[in-house]
Each structure stands twice: as C-alpha cells, then as structure tokens.
Amino acid sequence: MKLFITPTSPYARKVRIMLAEKRIECEIEVVPSLAAPESPVPAYNPLGKVPTLLLDDGTSLYDSVVIVDYLDHKTPVARLIPQDNNHRAIVRRWEALADGMCDAAVAVVMEKRRAPEMQDASVIGRQMEKVDRCLQAMSADMGEAKWTAGEKFSLADISVGVALAYIDLRMPEIDWRETFPNLGRLYAELIERPSFKDTAPS
Ligand SMILES: N[C@@H](CCC(=O)N[C@@H](CS)C(=O)NCC(=O)O)C(=O)O
C-alpha cells in the first residue's frame, strides 16, 4: 500500500496516526505540491487531494473518512472505531466535528493567501466563528472525561488531537488551552503517544 500525503495535512495525519496505532505497514509518498501539474495524486484521486491510499491491487481510496474505516477493518489490532452502532455514530460525529474544524481553518488559510484587496473579511469571520463553535462543542461534550468518546482511546481522540494541532499550526493566536483546559489536558496526553510524535508537522 502507498499513502500520498503532504506534511501539514491534518486529514493525512489522521490516517498516518491510524496506521501507526494499528501497526499497519504502508509506504508514504510526500507530495511536494498538490497544485503542480506533475502531482501524482490526480491519477489516483480525481479530486487531487490528500490523503489518497493506493492499495496493492491498484484500487485507490479517498477521502480520510473512507481510508480510516478501511484500515480499522483491515486488522482487529487496536480497534479504533467501535462495533456498537450508537457508540460508533458518536465516534464518527467527533471525527466530523474535528475534520469540519480543519475545513474551516483551511478556508481561512486559503482566503488569507489571496491578495489583501481580494480578501473577504466576512468569509474569514464566518469560518472563524465555526472554529470557535467547534472548540466550544468539543470542550462541552468532553467535560471531565479522560477520552472524548467513551472509556477508551479511539478515532475520536485522534481526530480531535490532529485538529487541535492544526489550529496551533495555522492560528497560533487562538489560546484554546487557556479557554478550554480539558482540551489542553487531552492534547497533552495525546502528544505523548509515539503515533502523534512521529507524525508532527515539521
Ligand atoms: N475531506 C477530505 C479533505 C482532504 C483535503 O482537503 N486535503 C487537502 C490538504 S489538507 C488537499 O488535498 N487540498 C488540495 C486541493 O484541495 O486541491 C479528507 O478528509 O480527506
């Protein structure tokens, strides 16, 4: 198997952490530029996005939600998505919340990359409100629990940890640790795991 990534993509990092936690061997190909005409990704994913996973039989899988589902079912080692229907839905909702917060942060980054006179402050403001609401929802839903969704470490924690790291990377002005100490505690625990350490954006 080969996984196409960029070093800072939070969605690709979610998949890399999943691979590490489940001890699944996979070749990693870092794509220097997704916008470049020579990007290998569109040959396997018409959307041209990472992560894209190429299976040994030539099948390609995208996006990260599909890939993590595939990986969790590939081996029973370290199950990260619960079997129980209700519990699984809650874990996947956490993933949707965390991925959605990354989507909003990416939209802000893209808007700020435009020439200053082309930037739309209302777009940035709307996306920042989403980031703020996501952080509030994460903190409120987690409360004083050790993990986000149930008694055990799961895909929900991976998704939230990766999204918080992405906020640190792209919006260091947001002091979410101060405002939401329970998220700070969770994050401090997560970044001790080798899977998080080995995939930190350089
Ligand atoms: N929902 C997708 C999002 C993937 C995504 O947007 N990846 C970004 C990198 S962070 C990308 O490939 N952007 C290139 C583009 O949009 O052309 C997933 O979960 O995999």
The ligand as a Tripos MOL2 file, in Angstrom:
@<TRIPOS>MOLECULE
LIG
   20    19     1     0     0
SMALL
NO_CHARGES

@<TRIPOS>ATOM
      1 N1        -12.4060   15.6810    3.3400 N.3       1 LIG1
      2 C1        -11.0860   15.3910    2.8240 C.3       1 LIG1
      3 C2        -10.2450   16.6490    2.8710 C.3       1 LIG1
      4 C3         -8.9040   16.4600    2.1710 C.3       1 LIG1
      5 C4         -8.2520   17.7990    1.8600 C.2       1 LIG1
      6 O1         -8.9290   18.8250    1.7030 O.2       1 LIG1
      7 N2         -6.9250   17.7730    1.7410 N.am      1 LIG1
      8 C5         -6.2010   18.9890    1.3590 C.3       1 LIG1
      9 C6         -4.8640   19.0520    2.0810 C.3       1 LIG1
     10 S1         -5.0760   19.4690    3.7800 S.3       1 LIG1
     11 C7         -5.9150   18.9170   -0.1140 C.2       1 LIG1
     12 O2         -5.5740   17.8760   -0.6190 O.2       1 LIG1
     13 N3         -6.0380   20.0500   -0.8010 N.am      1 LIG1
     14 C8         -5.7080   20.1650   -2.1900 C.3       1 LIG1
     15 C9         -6.8550   20.6440   -3.0160 C.2       1 LIG1
     16 O3         -7.9270   20.9400   -2.4670 O.co2     1 LIG1
     17 O4         -6.6750   20.7110   -4.2320 O.co2     1 LIG1
     18 C10       -10.4600   14.2690    3.6690 C.2       1 LIG1
     19 O5        -10.9110   14.0830    4.8130 O.co2     1 LIG1
     20 O6         -9.5830   13.5410    3.1840 O.co2     1 LIG1
@<TRIPOS>BOND
     1     1     2 1
     2     2     3 1
     3     2    18 1
     4     3     4 1
     5     4     5 1
     6     5     6 2
     7     5     7 1
     8     7     8 1
     9     8     9 1
    10     8    11 1
    11     9    10 1
    12    11    12 2
    13    11    13 1
    14    13    14 1
    15    14    15 1
    16    15    16 2
    17    15    17 1
    18    18    19 2
    19    18    20 1
@<TRIPOS>SUBSTRUCTURE
     1 LIG1         1 GROUP 0 **** ****
